Amino acid sequence: MPLPPSGNTPWPPPQLDIPHADIDMWRAWYSGNTDHLAAVYGGPTNYRSNAVARQYFEVDQRRAGGEELRSFWGQAPSPGQQAAKLHVPIAADIAEMSANLLWSDVPQVTVDVDSTDKATARSTQAQIGRYLDDRGHAKFREGAELTAGLSNVFLRVVWDTTLRPRPWTDVIAPEAVVPTWKWGALAEAIVWQELAPREDATKVWRLLEHHTPGAIEYGLYEGKVSELGMRADTLAAHPDTEYLVKRTDSQGRQSTGVKRMLITHLPNVLPNRVWDGIPGTAPLGRSDFAGIEPMMDALDETWTSWMRDLRLGKARLLVPQSMLETEGAGSGGIFDLDKEVSVALNLLGGESMKDAITEVQFNIRVEAHEQTSRALRLQILSSAGYSAQGFGEAGTIAATATEVVARKEESLTTRGTKLLYQRPALLEHVTTMMMIDVAHCKAKGVDPAAELTASWPQAIQPDPEATARTLSLLDTAGAISDFMKVKWRSPELDDTEVEAEVRRIRADKRADLVPAGDPFNTGGGIDPNADPATGSGDGSDTAAGADEPQEDPGEPALKAA
């Protein structure tokens, strides 16, 4: 869709009301803001106040429509009572765990050497490593965490050589993008943001960016909270957009210099069960929170009830009025709890002072609340696709890598599923960055047409002792070469680094093969100046001993050092 015309255009577009209502609900759980949760489920901003969303949810019957909707956070506090609702941030924990599983380490993005020449492949590879430095790594992790909670995000390539020498990544929340899909792929996108108010605070200024392959069109609008309003004649009408005047033509258009969009869509997982049948929402991702909101609500209610038991369980004393001491007329009565000596009182019926004082202390249902909260927590994690081991539910007992994998199998399965969506988005985004780098940042030796592959490090590192035993058995059986042993030991090394390590290992072995002497006076004595790596010294070309291990003919050829 192009930039909207001036007028009373509703904004955001009404077709996004339902997705935005759910995303707003997931954002409330993700942020842990109790005021936001109360507003989502019981305040004026909940989905029931929106006619379109209300009609959809009542017809679909996925939520109890009307006033029958029952939730802990939707209940107003009792009049005259202190608000004491507690929130357990398990939603934030889930989103953080998802991001850590995916981006705790930087994935290896490599250039296919068959798609370009070797020299360009090396320089392109080096430049990609600069894109994924600490800043780039942090941005992708940020995007992964938001994606887990909000169902999807958008990645935008930006550049400004006055700030940084290379382009970088900008993460955009899903509510700030109006996408247009074609065959399930992102064809166009309008990115919008609200700007700082000006003299008239009732007016809302918005900047819209219409992204298409090769171009961006900017539009500055002055309107109301729910209406886009009139489009300004120039981008200089607002101080926050004056810098765009130099970048655009008279129509507010800017050529990107590349034949693709600068926006990449990153969904969490698909398909989307929540918005089934709603036009334009099929490519959007599914939040990790989808379907577990009632259980998270029940977990908060359980913890609040537990803390309520603690408050009500405080010991209290009920004493008769005759035991109170007065400080004069109109001063009321007091009972000193710390007084050690008191005068005995003549009470009615022969009742003693001890019997007259009544202690009130309610039971604190610790075990019942703990079991309930634990069961809810385990079910929430399982429904979200994560193992309880990763959240400290299974203790911290030392275990082998195999045992850890077994305990975290559910989380690792979810990680593998999410990588199916992370990998294409990463490669598409990095390719766009290379194009912008060449076109606007004057990058040298970078081939944007090179084919890329991405591989993530193992989530659970293998046990070094188990790896050593396996390699030893294979070596004894003669079933593995030196090259594959090094590759197995250090999978992060490329072939060139592996070959260099093999050469060093063989040189060390040859250095250890020193003859014990020449007991039969055959002339094969030890030359103290001999090079252990070549077996010769003083410029001679004496061949190495017959006992020197020969190179396996089936092993990849190694270049001379």
Secondary structure, DSSP 8 states (H G I E B T S, - for coil): -----SEEEESS-GGGHHHHHHHHHHHHHHHT-HHHHHHHHHSTTSGGGSHHHHHHHHHHTSS--GGG---STTS---TTS-------THHHHHHHHHHHHHHSS--EEEE-GGGS-HHHHHHHHHHHHHHTSHHHHHHHHHHHHHHHHHSEEEEEEE--TTT-SS-EEEEE-GGGEEEEEETTEEEEEEEEEE----SSTTSEEEEEEEEETTEEEEEEEEE-SSEEEEE-S-GGGSGGGGGGTTTS-TTSEEE-SSSS-SEEEEESSSS-STTTT-TT-TTS---TTTTTHHHHHHHHHHHHHHHHHHHHTS-EEE--GGG-EESSTTS-EE--TT---------GGG--HHHH-EEE-----HHHHHHHHHHHHHHHHHHHT--GGGGTTT------HHHHHHHTHHHHHHHHHHHHHHHHHHHHHHHHHHHHHHHHS--SS--TTS-EEEE---SS---HHHHHHHHHHHHHTT---HHHHHHHH-TTS-HHHHHHHHHHHHHHHHHH------TT--S----TT-BTTTTB-TT------TTS----TTS------
